[in-house]
C-alpha cells in the first residue's frame, strides 16, 4: 500500500497486512506521518516542554501522571 506523509508529502510503501495499513484503508480520517516527521515533532515538543513556559494541555489526569 502506498501512503503519503501529510507534512512532507513523502511517499512510502506499507505492508498491506499491518494494522496501520488496515486503519488507513478502513478509516479515511486517519492520516499517515513518516517516521522522520514524527521524530522531529516529538523532539521539538519535548524541547518546548523543557523551557517551562510552554503549557501542555493533556486530556486526562492518568496520562499526566505517566508523562
Phi and psi restraints in degrees (value plus and minus 20) as a CYANA .aco file:
   2 UNK   PHI    -112.7   -72.7
   2 UNK   PSI     113.0   153.0
   3 UNK   PHI    -151.1  -111.1
   3 UNK   PSI     136.1   176.1
   4 UNK   PHI    -141.4  -101.4
   4 UNK   PSI     113.9   153.9
   5 UNK   PHI     -87.5   -47.5
   5 UNK   PSI     116.2   156.2
   6 UNK   PHI     -94.8   -54.8
   6 UNK   PSI     -37.3     2.7
   7 UNK   PHI    -116.5   -76.5
   7 UNK   PSI     -73.4   -33.4
   8 UNK   PHI    -124.6   -84.6
   8 UNK   PSI     -21.3    18.7
   9 UNK   PHI      41.0    81.0
   9 UNK   PSI       6.5    46.5
  10 UNK   PHI     -99.5   -59.5
  10 UNK   PSI     112.6   152.6
  11 UNK   PHI    -114.6   -74.6
  11 UNK   PSI     108.7   148.7
  12 UNK   PHI    -145.8  -105.8
  12 UNK   PSI     145.6   185.6
  13 UNK   PHI    -131.5   -91.5
  13 UNK   PSI     105.6   145.6
  14 UNK   PHI    -128.7   -88.7
  14 UNK   PSI     125.8   165.8
  15 UNK   PHI     -90.0   -50.0
  15 UNK   PSI     114.0   154.0
  16 UNK   PHI     -83.6   -43.6
  16 UNK   PSI     -44.4    -4.4
  17 UNK   PHI    -108.5   -68.5
  17 UNK   PSI     -20.6    19.4
  18 UNK   PHI    -100.0   -60.0
  18 UNK   PSI     139.0   179.0
  19 UNK   PHI     -84.5   -44.5
  19 UNK   PSI     -59.3   -19.3
  20 UNK   PHI     -82.9   -42.9
  20 UNK   PSI     -60.9   -20.9
  21 UNK   PHI     -85.4   -45.4
  21 UNK   PSI     -59.6   -19.6
  22 UNK   PHI     -84.7   -44.7
  22 UNK   PSI     -61.3   -21.3
  23 UNK   PHI     -83.7   -43.7
  23 UNK   PSI     -60.4   -20.4
  24 UNK   PHI     -87.4   -47.4
  24 UNK   PSI     -55.0   -15.0
  25 UNK   PHI     -91.3   -51.3
  25 UNK   PSI     -64.1   -24.1
  26 UNK   PHI    -107.9   -67.9
  26 UNK   PSI     -42.0    -2.0
  27 UNK   PHI    -149.5  -109.5
  27 UNK   PSI      75.8   115.8
  28 UNK   PHI     -82.7   -42.7
  28 UNK   PSI     -38.0     2.0
  29 UNK   PHI     -93.5   -53.5
  29 UNK   PSI     -42.2    -2.2
  30 UNK   PHI     -90.7   -50.7
  30 UNK   PSI     120.0   160.0
  31 UNK   PHI    -140.4  -100.4
  31 UNK   PSI     141.9   181.9
  32 UNK   PHI    -128.0   -88.0
  32 UNK   PSI     117.2   157.2
  33 UNK   PHI    -148.4  -108.4
  33 UNK   PSI     109.9   149.9
  34 UNK   PHI     -87.2   -47.2
  34 UNK   PSI     141.5   181.5
  35 UNK   PHI     -82.7   -42.7
  35 UNK   PSI     -55.5   -15.5
  36 UNK   PHI     -84.1   -44.1
  36 UNK   PSI     -65.5   -25.5
  37 UNK   PHI     -87.0   -47.0
  37 UNK   PSI     -59.9   -19.9
  38 UNK   PHI     -82.4   -42.4
  38 UNK   PSI     -65.6   -25.6
  39 UNK   PHI     -84.8   -44.8
  39 UNK   PSI     -59.8   -19.8
  40 UNK   PHI     -84.7   -44.7
  40 UNK   PSI     -63.5   -23.5
  41 UNK   PHI     -86.2   -46.2
  41 UNK   PSI     -60.5   -20.5
  42 UNK   PHI     -82.1   -42.1
  42 UNK   PSI     -66.2   -26.2
  43 UNK   PHI     -82.8   -42.8
  43 UNK   PSI     -64.7   -24.7
  44 UNK   PHI     -88.3   -48.3
  44 UNK   PSI     -54.9   -14.9
  45 UNK   PHI     -85.9   -45.9
  45 UNK   PSI     -62.7   -22.7
  46 UNK   PHI     -83.1   -43.1
  46 UNK   PSI     -57.2   -17.2
  47 UNK   PHI     -84.1   -44.1
  47 UNK   PSI     -62.3   -22.3
  48 UNK   PHI     -86.9   -46.9
  48 UNK   PSI     -58.0   -18.0
  49 UNK   PHI     -85.6   -45.6
  49 UNK   PSI     -57.6   -17.6
  50 UNK   PHI     -87.2   -47.2
  50 UNK   PSI     -42.5    -2.5
  51 UNK   PHI     -89.3   -49.3
  51 UNK   PSI     -46.7    -6.7
  52 UNK   PHI      71.6   111.6
  52 UNK   PSI     -38.3     1.7
  53 UNK   PHI    -116.3   -76.3
  53 UNK   PSI     -19.2    20.8
  54 UNK   PHI    -115.1   -75.1
  54 UNK   PSI     105.5   145.5
  55 UNK   PHI    -113.0   -73.0
  55 UNK   PSI      96.7   136.7
  56 UNK   PHI    -124.5   -84.5
  56 UNK   PSI      86.5   126.5
  57 UNK   PHI    -104.7   -64.7
  57 UNK   PSI     100.1   140.1
  58 UNK   PHI    -124.1   -84.1
  58 UNK   PSI     139.3   179.3
  59 UNK   PHI    -102.2   -62.2
  59 UNK   PSI     -52.1   -12.1
  60 UNK   PHI    -167.2  -127.2
  60 UNK   PSI     143.4   183.4
  61 UNK   PHI     -88.6   -48.6
  61 UNK   PSI     -57.6   -17.6
  62 UNK   PHI     -85.3   -45.3
  62 UNK   PSI     -56.4   -16.4
  63 UNK   PHI     -87.8   -47.8
  63 UNK   PSI     -57.8   -17.8
  64 UNK   PHI     -80.1   -40.1
  64 UNK   PSI     -61.3   -21.3
  65 UNK   PHI     -87.3   -47.3
  65 UNK   PSI     -56.0   -16.0
  66 UNK   PHI     -92.2   -52.2
  66 UNK   PSI     -50.6   -10.6
